[in-house]
Amino acid sequence: MDAITFRSDTVLSDIHLLQANTRHLMVRLNAVGQPVFVSQFKEEEEEEEEEGEDGRPQSRGLEPLLDEDGDLDVVRRPRGGDAPGRDRIYPIILSKGEEAASDGDELEESDRGVIRIEHTMATPLEDVGKQVWRGAFLMADFILSHRDQFQDCTVLELGAGTGVTSIVMATVAKRVYCTDVGQDLLSMCERNVALNKHILESADGDVKVCELDWMRDDFCTDPEVEFSWTEDEVADLHDNTTVLIAADVCYDDDLTDGLFRTLYRIMSNLRHPCTLYFSIEKRLNFTLQHMDVSCEAYDHFRACLSDLKNITDGKTIFTVEPVQLCFPQFLIYERIKQLELWKITSSHPDQMKATPAM
Ligand SMILES: C[S@@+](CC[C@H](N)C(=O)[O-])C[C@H]1O[C@@H](n2cnc3c(N)ncnc32)[C@H](O)[C@@H]1O
């Protein structure tokens, strides 16, 4: 674990770069290898209503901030590490190492509403799920801004990584199937669910961590395999799921193809019509092939969306639309213009329009 394992394909999620003292973060990480960190992510709290210069009340918290013309006043990222009049910004790295992974029994009052996540920083591409990505926060913000829509739902998350978005979703939804691939990653994800059990218990939400590999055509139900599905879970998923989410999961074209095959298979077999939300960051890369900047993974994602919309299997109808990012920001990260959210709906004549039994 402590060996230096950085290679040319090492990638670093930007989410900790808003902290103070992030200069040379990559260099410092390089020196220590890939330890496990625990960070806390805090939902911004609603602040007292203040009076603006024009005498109008200004809500500085959960409501989107509007200027006098009614345009969205984008919240700038805090400079210098601290936002004035607020707690220190989050995420904050709490600790490094084993002692961090306590089960959260002895909680301080100030810990309420704080999500703690075990993760690594700067990984090779095959371990990207062990980092937290901006798309996870964008999705979390969307969930927190649309609580009514997800209240008491059964939700499937694909490519959940550390599980942070599933945990946020479970503060609203009834049950979340939090899925990814690989025993190591799924174990980390399960530890994160345990670290946040205080939040989940008080919200009455349930997170089930299961393996769902986009490169397979089925659910693994072998009881000998860790994180496999029980037959009851597979049935519950099909009978009750109405929402699917996937945050920052399109970065390799073969995987994206597998993901879309999986989505088509699952969404066509659900008992109820469903809505899928995708968050994606349009990453620009210079390629020698094009001798220019391009965003191939994003372009491939858009092509897959078009293919889905154009499916004519005589059964399932898919709709695809972008979601405007005009919902409030609850978590601290840079909502850069390359971040996007997409909404896909699916329905077919055999599906029951009624809300699933709670
Ligand atoms: C960039 S990470 C995003 C993780 C998390 N959603 C987030 O935003 O922080 C992409 C995720 O896709 C998962 N993934 C890659 N290949 C997969 C596969 N074949 N089946 C399921 N998940 C896969 C990775 O393990 C990883 O967790």
The ligand as a Gaussian input file, in Angstrom:
#p B3LYP/6-31G(d) Opt

LIG

0 1
 C      -14.875000       7.884000     -12.289000
 S      -15.494000       6.622000     -11.238000
 C      -16.940000       7.387000     -10.579000
 C      -17.256000       6.905000      -9.187000
 C      -18.378000       7.649000      -8.495000
 N      -19.632000       7.482000      -9.207000
 C      -18.046000       9.108000      -8.339000
 O      -18.552000       9.919000      -9.139000
 O      -17.298000       9.467000      -7.419000
 C      -16.193000       5.419000     -12.392000
 C      -16.796000       4.211000     -11.728000
 O      -17.213000       3.259000     -12.721000
 C      -16.927000       1.959000     -12.217000
 N      -16.818000       0.933000     -13.268000
 C      -15.857000       0.805000     -14.203000
 N      -16.039000      -0.312000     -14.913000
 C      -17.146000      -0.913000     -14.434000
 C      -17.850000      -2.112000     -14.772000
 N      -17.432000      -2.930000     -15.742000
 N      -18.962000      -2.415000     -14.082000
 C      -19.386000      -1.609000     -13.093000
 N      -18.764000      -0.461000     -12.708000
 C      -17.646000      -0.123000     -13.385000
 C      -15.583000       2.158000     -11.532000
 O      -15.260000       1.086000     -10.652000
 C      -15.801000       3.472000     -10.829000
 O      -16.340000       3.323000      -9.563000

